[in-house]
Amino acid sequence: MSFIAMNRFKIRPGREADFETIWKSRESRLSEMQGFREFRLLKGPKSDDHTLYSSHVIWDSKADFEAWTKSEQFRDAHKNAGNREGESPMVGHPQFEGFETVLHEG
């Protein structure tokens, strides 16, 4: 079936546009990878201290995802993570979650 790789990000209030710009201006290189199917950046609920975002990537298999994490494309896509001037828009570090599909309809 497929593998879904997700990272949850807590973004400081008022920094949502900065965070979205980082993603929109990045060179992802995901499309170069075998097994890549789809990427989405999701904006979730707001609380007093953050807005929740999630990156959501669908792969053909967990092995394809793992190959991405060991690739030159992955290193290039993440080389400037956390190296931006000023305070980071993120509260803490992203939280990774990986899921193997057991049922799919559609």
C-alpha positions as CSV (number, residue, x, y, z in Angstrom):
1,M,0.0,0.0,0.0
2,S,1.5,3.4,0.9
3,F,3.3,5.3,3.6
4,I,2.4,8.7,4.9
5,A,5.2,10.8,6.5
6,M,4.0,13.8,8.6
7,N,5.7,16.5,10.6
8,R,3.7,18.6,13.1
9,F,4.9,22.2,13.6
10,K,3.8,24.6,16.3
11,I,4.1,28.2,14.9
12,R,4.3,31.3,17.0
13,P,1.2,33.6,16.8
14,G,1.7,36.2,14.0
15,R,4.5,34.2,12.3
16,E,2.2,32.0,10.1
17,A,2.9,33.9,6.9
18,D,6.7,33.7,7.5
19,F,6.4,29.9,8.0
20,E,4.3,29.5,4.9
21,T,6.7,31.7,2.8
22,I,9.6,29.4,3.9
23,W,7.7,26.4,2.5
24,K,6.6,28.2,-0.7
25,S,10.1,29.4,-1.5
26,R,12.0,26.2,-0.8
27,E,13.4,23.8,-3.4
28,S,11.8,20.5,-2.3
29,R,13.1,18.1,-5.0
30,L,10.6,15.5,-3.8
31,S,9.4,15.0,-7.3
32,E,12.8,13.6,-8.2
33,M,12.4,10.7,-5.8
34,Q,11.0,7.2,-6.7
35,G,7.8,6.5,-4.9
36,F,6.9,10.2,-4.2
37,R,3.1,10.7,-4.8
38,E,1.9,13.9,-3.1
39,F,2.9,16.7,-0.7
40,R,0.6,19.0,1.3
41,L,1.2,21.6,3.9
42,L,-1.8,21.7,6.2
43,K,-2.8,24.6,8.5
44,G,-4.7,23.5,11.6
45,P,-6.2,25.0,14.7
46,K,-4.9,28.0,16.6
47,S,-4.4,28.1,20.3
48,D,-3.1,30.9,22.5
49,D,0.5,30.1,22.0
50,H,0.7,28.6,18.5
51,T,-0.9,27.6,15.2
52,L,-0.6,23.9,14.3
53,Y,0.7,23.0,10.8
54,S,1.5,19.6,9.4
55,S,3.5,18.6,6.4
56,H,1.9,15.5,4.8
57,V,3.8,13.4,2.2
58,I,2.5,10.3,0.6
59,W,5.0,7.7,-0.6
60,D,4.5,4.4,-2.4
61,S,6.2,2.6,0.5
62,K,8.1,3.1,3.7
63,A,11.3,2.1,1.9
64,D,10.8,4.9,-0.6
65,F,10.4,7.4,2.3
66,E,13.6,6.0,3.9
67,A,15.5,6.4,0.7
68,W,14.4,10.1,0.6
69,T,15.8,10.6,4.1
70,K,19.2,9.3,3.0
71,S,19.3,11.2,-0.3
72,E,21.2,14.2,-1.6
73,Q,17.8,15.7,-2.4
74,F,16.8,15.4,1.3
75,R,20.1,17.1,2.4
76,D,19.6,19.9,-0.1
77,A,16.0,20.5,0.9
78,H,16.9,20.7,4.6
79,K,20.3,22.4,4.4
80,N,19.0,25.8,5.6
81,A,16.4,24.5,8.2
82,G,16.9,26.5,11.4
83,N,19.5,28.8,9.9
84,R,17.3,31.8,9.2
85,E,17.9,35.2,10.7
86,G,16.0,36.2,13.8
87,E,13.7,34.1,16.0
88,S,12.4,31.0,14.4
89,P,8.7,31.0,13.7
90,M,8.5,27.5,15.2
91,V,7.9,26.7,18.9
92,G,10.3,23.8,19.5
93,H,11.2,21.2,17.0
94,P,8.8,19.5,14.5
95,Q,7.3,16.2,15.6
96,F,7.5,13.3,13.1
97,E,4.8,10.7,12.6
98,G,4.9,7.9,10.1
99,F,2.0,5.8,9.1
100,E,1.6,2.7,6.9
101,T,-1.7,2.5,5.0
102,V,-3.8,-0.5,6.0
103,L,-7.0,0.5,4.3
104,H,-7.7,2.9,1.4
105,E,-11.0,3.9,-0.3
106,G,-11.4,6.2,-3.2
